[in-house]
Amino acid sequence: MKHRLPYTVNLSILFTEVPLLQRPAAAKAAGFDAAEFWWPYDTAVPADAEVDAFVRAVRDAGVRLTGLNFFAGDMPGGDRGVVSWPGRSAEFRDNIDVTLAIGEQLGCRAFNALYGNRIDGVAPAEQDDVAAENLALAAEAAERVGATVLLEPLSAAPAYPLRTAADAIAVIDRVATEAGSHNIRLLADLYHLAVNGDDVAGALAGHADRIGHVQIADAPGRGAPGTGGLDLDGLLLGLQTTGYASWVGLEYKPEGPSADSFDWLPRERRGAPTTPTTRRDPR
């Protein structure tokens, strides 16, 4: 393992064999000091007691929350965000303050806004206009707490329009031009980019200064590093040489119990670095 980037474990795809509120402690027991989550609730605005329980579980486990998704609709049912859905803007906007409040309590400063699928009967341009407005609102709210909004290309979702790094960068540039929002950055999931046929190494090199977070899984299969054909270590080393020094999210599907899926990663590499990591331009 050549690169020295720190790892954070995604607890919405790993350790799912235990209840959600037990996953931070399970990750800590496996040697990790940092974790990230997709939106952990079925609704955009959960009850205060549910939020308190989540915050308490992360704190009690002694892990750092490094990333959190905004509300993204019914993910198991096929939704991939509501940012661009005209009929669901109210849900997304109501969710912004809730998500950022959780982040403030747990020291999280990176929030992923899934763009949303194309909707039958709605013009793509209309959806893109809605998305630009909603992303600007999220970015403005995040700016107040020194946080970053992330935008992610996805695979295995034919109706999801952001498939390459360039697709996401185009949206980010639009919001920057129209709303002056400069704290929206690319979430580069190397698995999704590879599966979609993007030039992963080229995307990382070409957009290095626009990347706010990185996630990995091997391809094909979305398994742990070493189970597919992606040169993940080489790609991450290349990214590190560009100045990226922040977290790498482990977002893969384990074979068997999650705790048994980390043989590829020495235990001493699972903990957080002694010095907090940032990229050269954290915003």
C-alpha positions as a Markdown table, in Angstrom:
| # | Residue | x | y | z |
|---|---|---|---|---|
| 1 | Met | 0.0 | 0.0 | 0.0 |
| 2 | Lys | 1.9 | 3.0 | -1.3 |
| 3 | His | -0.4 | 5.9 | -0.5 |
| 4 | Arg | -0.9 | 7.3 | 3.0 |
| 5 | Leu | -4.4 | 8.6 | 2.8 |
| 6 | Pro | -6.7 | 8.0 | 5.8 |
| 7 | Tyr | -9.7 | 5.7 | 5.6 |
| 8 | Thr | -13.3 | 6.2 | 6.8 |
| 9 | Val | -15.8 | 3.4 | 6.7 |
| 10 | Asn | -19.3 | 3.8 | 5.2 |
| 11 | Leu | -21.7 | 2.4 | 7.7 |
| 12 | Ser | -24.7 | 2.4 | 5.3 |
| 13 | Ile | -23.1 | -0.4 | 3.2 |
| 14 | Leu | -20.7 | -2.0 | 5.7 |
| 15 | Phe | -21.7 | -3.5 | 9.0 |
| 16 | Thr | -25.3 | -3.7 | 7.9 |
| 17 | Glu | -25.6 | -7.1 | 9.6 |
| 18 | Val | -26.0 | -5.1 | 12.9 |
| 19 | Pro | -28.6 | -2.4 | 13.7 |
| 20 | Leu | -27.7 | 1.0 | 12.5 |
| 21 | Leu | -27.0 | 2.5 | 15.9 |
| 22 | Gln | -24.6 | -0.3 | 16.7 |
| 23 | Arg | -22.5 | 0.2 | 13.6 |
| 24 | Pro | -20.3 | 3.0 | 14.9 |
| 25 | Ala | -19.2 | 0.8 | 17.8 |
| 26 | Ala | -18.7 | -2.2 | 15.4 |
| 27 | Ala | -16.5 | 0.0 | 13.2 |
| 28 | Lys | -14.5 | 1.1 | 16.2 |
| 29 | Ala | -14.0 | -2.5 | 17.3 |
| 30 | Ala | -12.6 | -3.2 | 13.8 |
| 31 | Gly | -10.0 | -0.5 | 14.3 |
| 32 | Phe | -11.6 | 2.5 | 12.5 |
| 33 | Asp | -11.8 | 5.9 | 14.1 |
| 34 | Ala | -13.9 | 7.5 | 11.3 |
| 35 | Ala | -17.2 | 6.7 | 9.6 |
| 36 | Glu | -19.6 | 8.1 | 7.1 |
| 37 | Phe | -23.3 | 7.5 | 6.4 |
| 38 | Trp | -26.0 | 7.8 | 3.8 |
| 39 | Trp | -29.0 | 9.6 | 5.2 |
| 40 | Pro | -30.0 | 7.2 | 8.1 |
| 41 | Tyr | -33.7 | 7.9 | 8.2 |
| 42 | Asp | -36.8 | 7.1 | 6.0 |
| 43 | Thr | -38.0 | 10.7 | 6.2 |
| 44 | Ala | -36.4 | 14.1 | 5.5 |
| 45 | Val | -37.1 | 15.4 | 8.9 |
| 46 | Pro | -37.0 | 12.7 | 11.6 |
| 47 | Ala | -38.1 | 13.1 | 15.2 |
| 48 | Asp | -35.7 | 14.9 | 17.5 |
| 49 | Ala | -35.4 | 11.7 | 19.6 |
| 50 | Glu | -34.2 | 9.8 | 16.5 |
| 51 | Val | -31.6 | 12.4 | 15.7 |
| 52 | Asp | -30.4 | 12.4 | 19.3 |
| 53 | Ala | -30.0 | 8.6 | 19.3 |
| 54 | Phe | -27.9 | 8.7 | 16.2 |
| 55 | Val | -25.7 | 11.5 | 17.5 |
| 56 | Arg | -25.3 | 9.7 | 20.8 |
| 57 | Ala | -24.4 | 6.4 | 19.1 |
| 58 | Val | -21.6 | 8.0 | 17.0 |
| 59 | Arg | -20.2 | 9.9 | 20.0 |
| 60 | Asp | -20.4 | 7.0 | 22.4 |
| 61 | Ala | -18.5 | 4.8 | 19.9 |
| 62 | Gly | -15.7 | 7.3 | 19.8 |
| 63 | Val | -15.6 | 7.6 | 16.0 |
| 64 | Arg | -15.5 | 10.8 | 13.9 |
| 65 | Leu | -18.3 | 11.4 | 11.4 |
| 66 | Thr | -16.6 | 12.5 | 8.2 |
| 67 | Gly | -19.5 | 12.5 | 5.8 |
| 68 | Leu | -23.3 | 12.4 | 5.7 |
| 69 | Asn | -25.7 | 12.4 | 2.8 |
| 70 | Phe | -28.7 | 14.7 | 2.6 |
| 71 | Phe | -32.1 | 13.0 | 2.4 |
| 72 | Ala | -32.2 | 11.0 | -0.9 |
| 73 | Gly | -35.7 | 9.6 | -1.1 |
| 74 | Asp | -36.4 | 5.9 | -1.1 |
| 75 | Met | -33.0 | 4.5 | -1.8 |
| 76 | Pro | -34.0 | 0.8 | -1.6 |
| 77 | Gly | -36.9 | 1.6 | -3.9 |
| 78 | Gly | -34.6 | 3.1 | -6.5 |
| 79 | Asp | -34.6 | 6.8 | -5.7 |
| 80 | Arg | -31.2 | 8.5 | -6.0 |
| 81 | Gly | -31.8 | 11.9 | -4.4 |
| 82 | Val | -34.4 | 14.6 | -4.6 |
| 83 | Val | -32.3 | 17.6 | -5.4 |
| 84 | Ser | -33.7 | 17.8 | -9.0 |
| 85 | Trp | -37.3 | 16.7 | -8.3 |
| 86 | Pro | -39.6 | 19.7 | -8.7 |
| 87 | Gly | -42.3 | 18.1 | -6.5 |
| 88 | Arg | -39.9 | 17.2 | -3.7 |
| 89 | Ser | -38.0 | 20.5 | -3.3 |
| 90 | Ala | -39.7 | 21.2 | 0.0 |
| 91 | Glu | -38.5 | 17.9 | 1.4 |
| 92 | Phe | -34.9 | 18.6 | 0.4 |
| 93 | Arg | -35.0 | 22.1 | 1.7 |
| 94 | Asp | -36.5 | 21.1 | 5.0 |
| 95 | Asn | -33.8 | 18.5 | 5.3 |
| 96 | Ile | -30.9 | 20.9 | 4.8 |
| 97 | Asp | -30.9 | 22.4 | 8.3 |
| 98 | Val | -31.5 | 18.9 | 9.9 |
| 99 | Thr | -28.5 | 17.4 | 8.1 |
| 100 | Leu | -26.2 | 20.3 | 8.9 |
| 101 | Ala | -27.3 | 20.3 | 12.5 |
| 102 | Ile | -26.2 | 16.7 | 12.9 |
| 103 | Gly | -23.0 | 17.6 | 11.2 |
| 104 | Glu | -22.4 | 20.5 | 13.6 |
| 105 | Gln | -22.9 | 18.3 | 16.6 |
| 106 | Leu | -20.5 | 15.6 | 15.3 |
| 107 | Gly | -17.9 | 17.8 | 13.6 |
| 108 | Cys | -18.8 | 16.7 | 10.1 |
| 109 | Arg | -18.1 | 19.1 | 7.3 |
| 110 | Ala | -18.9 | 17.2 | 4.2 |
| 111 | Phe | -22.5 | 16.6 | 3.0 |
| 112 | Asn | -23.4 | 14.6 | -0.2 |
| 113 | Ala | -26.4 | 15.8 | -2.2 |
| 114 | Leu | -27.5 | 13.0 | -4.6 |
| 115 | Tyr | -28.8 | 14.7 | -7.7 |
| 116 | Gly | -31.9 | 12.6 | -8.4 |
| 117 | Asn | -33.2 | 10.5 | -11.3 |
| 118 | Arg | -34.8 | 11.9 | -14.4 |
| 119 | Ile | -38.6 | 11.9 | -14.0 |
| 120 | Asp | -41.0 | 10.9 | -16.8 |
| 121 | Gly | -43.1 | 13.9 | -18.0 |
| 122 | Val | -40.7 | 16.5 | -16.7 |
| 123 | Ala | -38.3 | 18.3 | -19.0 |
| 124 | Pro | -34.6 | 17.6 | -18.1 |
| 125 | Ala | -34.0 | 21.4 | -18.2 |
| 126 | Glu | -36.6 | 22.0 | -15.6 |
| 127 | Gln | -35.1 | 19.4 | -13.3 |
| 128 | Asp | -31.7 | 21.0 | -13.8 |
| 129 | Asp | -33.0 | 24.4 | -12.9 |
| 130 | Val | -34.5 | 23.0 | -9.7 |
| 131 | Ala | -31.3 | 21.3 | -8.9 |
| 132 | Ala | -29.3 | 24.4 | -9.4 |
| 133 | Glu | -31.6 | 26.3 | -7.0 |
| 134 | Asn | -31.5 | 23.6 | -4.4 |
| 135 | Leu | -27.8 | 23.1 | -4.5 |
| 136 | Ala | -27.3 | 26.8 | -4.1 |
| 137 | Leu | -29.5 | 26.8 | -1.0 |
| 138 | Ala | -27.6 | 23.9 | 0.5 |
| 139 | Ala | -24.3 | 25.5 | -0.3 |
| 140 | Glu | -25.3 | 28.7 | 1.3 |
| 141 | Ala | -26.4 | 26.9 | 4.5 |
| 142 | Ala | -23.2 | 24.8 | 4.5 |
| 143 | Glu | -21.1 | 27.9 | 4.0 |
| 144 | Arg | -22.4 | 29.3 | 7.3 |
| 145 | Val | -20.8 | 26.4 | 9.2 |
| 146 | Gly | -17.7 | 26.1 | 7.1 |
| 147 | Ala | -18.9 | 23.0 | 5.3 |
| 148 | Thr | -18.8 | 21.6 | 1.8 |
| 149 | Val | -21.6 | 20.1 | -0.3 |
| 150 | Leu | -20.6 | 17.2 | -2.5 |
| 151 | Leu | -22.0 | 16.1 | -5.8 |
| 152 | Glu | -21.6 | 12.5 | -7.0 |
| 153 | Pro | -21.8 | 10.6 | -10.3 |
| 154 | Leu | -23.5 | 7.2 | -9.8 |
| 155 | Ser | -23.7 | 3.9 | -11.7 |
| 156 | Ala | -26.4 | 1.2 | -11.9 |
| 157 | Ala | -29.1 | 4.0 | -12.1 |
| 158 | Pro | -30.0 | 4.5 | -15.7 |
| 159 | Ala | -32.2 | 7.5 | -15.0 |
| 160 | Tyr | -29.5 | 9.3 | -13.0 |
| 161 | Pro | -28.0 | 11.9 | -15.3 |
| 162 | Leu | -24.6 | 12.4 | -13.6 |
| 163 | Arg | -22.4 | 9.6 | -14.8 |
| 164 | Thr | -18.9 | 11.0 | -15.2 |
| 165 | Ala | -16.8 | 13.4 | -13.3 |
| 166 | Ala | -17.3 | 16.0 | -16.0 |
| 167 | Asp | -21.1 | 15.7 | -15.6 |
| 168 | Ala | -20.9 | 16.7 | -12.0 |
| 169 | Ile | -18.3 | 19.4 | -12.6 |
| 170 | Ala | -20.6 | 21.0 | -15.2 |
| 171 | Val | -23.4 | 21.3 | -12.5 |
| 172 | Ile | -21.0 | 22.6 | -10.0 |
| 173 | Asp | -19.7 | 25.2 | -12.4 |
| 174 | Arg | -23.3 | 26.3 | -13.2 |
| 175 | Val | -24.2 | 26.8 | -9.5 |
| 176 | Ala | -20.9 | 28.7 | -9.0 |
| 177 | Thr | -21.7 | 31.0 | -12.0 |
| 178 | Glu | -25.4 | 31.6 | -11.2 |
| 179 | Ala | -25.3 | 31.7 | -7.4 |
| 180 | Gly | -21.7 | 32.4 | -6.5 |
| 181 | Ser | -21.5 | 29.1 | -4.6 |
| 182 | His | -17.9 | 27.9 | -4.4 |
| 183 | Asn | -18.2 | 25.3 | -1.7 |
| 184 | Ile | -19.7 | 22.5 | -3.9 |
| 185 | Arg | -17.1 | 19.9 | -4.8 |
| 186 | Leu | -16.9 | 16.6 | -6.6 |
| 187 | Leu | -17.4 | 13.3 | -4.7 |
| 188 | Ala | -15.2 | 11.0 | -6.8 |
| 189 | Asp | -16.4 | 7.4 | -6.2 |
| 190 | Leu | -13.8 | 5.4 | -8.1 |
| 191 | Tyr | -16.1 | 2.4 | -8.5 |
| 192 | His | -18.9 | 4.4 | -10.0 |
| 193 | Leu | -16.6 | 6.3 | -12.4 |
| 194 | Ala | -14.9 | 3.1 | -13.6 |
| 195 | Val | -18.2 | 1.2 | -14.1 |
| 196 | Asn | -19.6 | 4.1 | -16.1 |
| 197 | Gly | -16.5 | 4.0 | -18.4 |
| 198 | Asp | -15.0 | 7.3 | -17.2 |
| 199 | Asp | -11.2 | 7.7 | -17.5 |
| 200 | Val | -10.7 | 7.4 | -13.7 |
| 201 | Ala | -7.0 | 8.4 | -13.7 |
| 202 | Gly | -7.7 | 11.2 | -16.1 |
| 203 | Ala | -10.6 | 12.5 | -14.1 |
| 204 | Leu | -8.6 | 12.5 | -10.8 |
| 205 | Ala | -5.8 | 14.3 | -12.5 |
| 206 | Gly | -7.9 | 16.8 | -14.4 |
| 207 | His | -10.2 | 17.7 | -11.5 |
| 208 | Ala | -7.9 | 17.2 | -8.6 |
| 209 | Asp | -8.5 | 20.7 | -7.2 |
| 210 | Arg | -12.3 | 20.2 | -7.4 |
| 211 | Ile | -12.5 | 16.9 | -5.4 |
| 212 | Gly | -13.9 | 17.2 | -2.0 |
| 213 | His | -14.1 | 13.5 | -1.1 |
| 214 | Val | -13.2 | 10.1 | -2.5 |
| 215 | Gln | -14.9 | 6.7 | -2.1 |
| 216 | Ile | -13.7 | 3.3 | -3.3 |
| 217 | Ala | -14.8 | -0.2 | -4.1 |
| 218 | Asp | -13.2 | -2.6 | -6.6 |
| 219 | Ala | -14.7 | -3.2 | -10.0 |
| 220 | Pro | -16.4 | -5.2 | -11.2 |
| 221 | Gly | -18.5 | -6.4 | -8.4 |
| 222 | Arg | -18.2 | -3.5 | -5.9 |
| 223 | Gly | -16.2 | -5.7 | -3.5 |
| 224 | Ala | -13.3 | -4.9 | -1.3 |
| 225 | Pro | -10.0 | -3.7 | -2.8 |
| 226 | Gly | -8.3 | -6.7 | -4.4 |
| 227 | Thr | -11.4 | -8.5 | -5.5 |
| 228 | Gly | -11.6 | -6.8 | -8.9 |
| 229 | Gly | -9.3 | -5.2 | -11.4 |
| 230 | Leu | -9.0 | -1.6 | -10.4 |
| 231 | Asp | -5.6 | -0.3 | -9.4 |
| 232 | Leu | -7.0 | 1.5 | -6.4 |
| 233 | Asp | -3.7 | 2.0 | -4.7 |
| 234 | Gly | -2.1 | 3.4 | -7.8 |
| 235 | Leu | -5.1 | 5.7 | -8.4 |
| 236 | Leu | -5.0 | 7.0 | -4.8 |
| 237 | Leu | -1.3 | 7.5 | -4.9 |
| 238 | Gly | -1.7 | 9.6 | -8.0 |
| 239 | Leu | -4.4 | 11.6 | -6.3 |
| 240 | Gln | -2.2 | 12.1 | -3.3 |
| 241 | Thr | 0.5 | 13.5 | -5.4 |
| 242 | Thr | -1.9 | 16.2 | -6.6 |
| 243 | Gly | -2.3 | 17.5 | -3.1 |
| 244 | Tyr | -5.4 | 15.5 | -1.9 |
| 245 | Ala | -4.8 | 14.6 | 1.7 |
| 246 | Ser | -8.3 | 13.9 | 3.0 |
| 247 | Trp | -10.5 | 10.9 | 3.7 |
| 248 | Val | -11.0 | 7.9 | 1.5 |
| 249 | Gly | -14.4 | 6.3 | 2.1 |
| 250 | Leu | -14.7 | 2.5 | 2.1 |
| 251 | Glu | -18.0 | 2.0 | 0.3 |
| 252 | Tyr | -17.9 | -1.7 | -0.8 |
| 253 | Lys | -20.1 | -4.7 | -0.4 |
| 254 | Pro | -18.4 | -7.2 | 1.9 |
| 255 | Glu | -18.5 | -11.0 | 1.3 |
| 256 | Gly | -19.6 | -12.3 | 4.6 |
| 257 | Pro | -19.4 | -10.4 | 7.9 |
| 258 | Ser | -18.0 | -6.9 | 7.5 |
| 259 | Ala | -15.4 | -7.3 | 10.2 |
| 260 | Asp | -13.9 | -10.1 | 8.2 |
| 261 | Ser | -13.6 | -8.1 | 5.0 |
| 262 | Phe | -10.6 | -5.9 | 6.0 |
| 263 | Asp | -7.8 | -8.4 | 5.6 |
| 264 | Trp | -6.4 | -6.2 | 2.8 |
| 265 | Leu | -6.0 | -3.3 | 5.2 |
| 266 | Pro | -3.5 | -3.6 | 8.1 |
| 267 | Arg | -5.1 | -2.6 | 11.4 |
| 268 | Glu | -2.6 | 0.2 | 11.9 |
| 269 | Arg | -3.9 | 1.8 | 8.7 |
| 270 | Arg | -7.5 | 1.9 | 9.9 |
| 271 | Gly | -7.3 | 4.5 | 12.6 |
| 272 | Ala | -7.4 | 8.3 | 12.0 |
| 273 | Pro | -4.1 | 10.1 | 11.5 |
| 274 | Thr | -2.7 | 11.9 | 14.5 |
| 275 | Thr | -2.8 | 15.1 | 12.5 |
| 276 | Pro | -6.1 | 16.2 | 11.0 |
| 277 | Thr | -6.1 | 15.9 | 7.2 |
| 278 | Thr | -7.3 | 18.5 | 4.8 |
| 279 | Arg | -6.7 | 19.0 | 1.1 |
| 280 | Arg | -4.8 | 22.1 | 0.1 |
| 281 | Asp | -8.1 | 24.0 | -0.6 |
| 282 | Pro | -10.7 | 22.5 | 1.8 |
| 283 | Arg | -13.5 | 24.5 | 0.1 |
